[in-house]
Amino acid sequence: MREPQDRLTGWASFRRQESGAILVEFALMLPVMLLIFAVIIEGGRMMWSYQAAISGVRDAARYLARVAPQDICASGGSVSGYAPQLTAIVRDSIQGDTLFPSSLIVTSVAPSLTCQAGSYRVSPSPVVEVRARLTMTFPFAGVFTLTGGSRPAINTVITDQSRVFGT
């Protein structure tokens, strides 16, 4: 049996117990852990969406290089009429490859043609370029306001070139 002076009673007993300390430490660290988790998710989602957009622009440039006539430089043609098809290719690539609901918006897709003179088999050699302007917003942007910050939308341009093989 214990001696009465060895037992802690009342306020002294409550003050020396450490059974709730882990819960308090977890409550203090929870906002930091949620912020780190949100940054990891947003970063991965952003890279996934951006990679899908790059793939879409590359596919659009390859499509344009196949459907544009090979003698487009000699005939004085233009590739601006292909913009609706190229926009559809870029948008379909972005919407079909995202892990989360897409917040990547295609604002414009513009094709262009350059006739490069040189000692090529076909001179001037036609080269097409597809330029897509994109706006990316963050669905978890509200989490960043916990720290007093905010995440504005990111505007970017992706381009890809390809030599015209023609039809």
HELIX and SHEET records of a PDB file:
HELIX    1   1 TRP A   11  ARG A   16  1                                   6    
HELIX    2   2 ALA A   21  VAL A   67  1                                  47    
HELIX    3   3 ILE A   72  SER A   75  1                                   4    
HELIX    4   4 SER A   80  TYR A   82  5                                   3    
HELIX    5   5 ALA A   83  GLY A   96  1                                  14    
HELIX    6   6 ALA A  141  PHE A  144  1                                   4    
HELIX    7   7 THR A  145  THR A  147  5                                   3    
SHEET    1   A 3 LEU A 104  GLN A 116  0                                        
SHEET    2   A 3 SER A 125  MET A 136 -1                                        
SHEET    3   A 3 ILE A 154  ARG A 163 -1                                        
END                                                                             
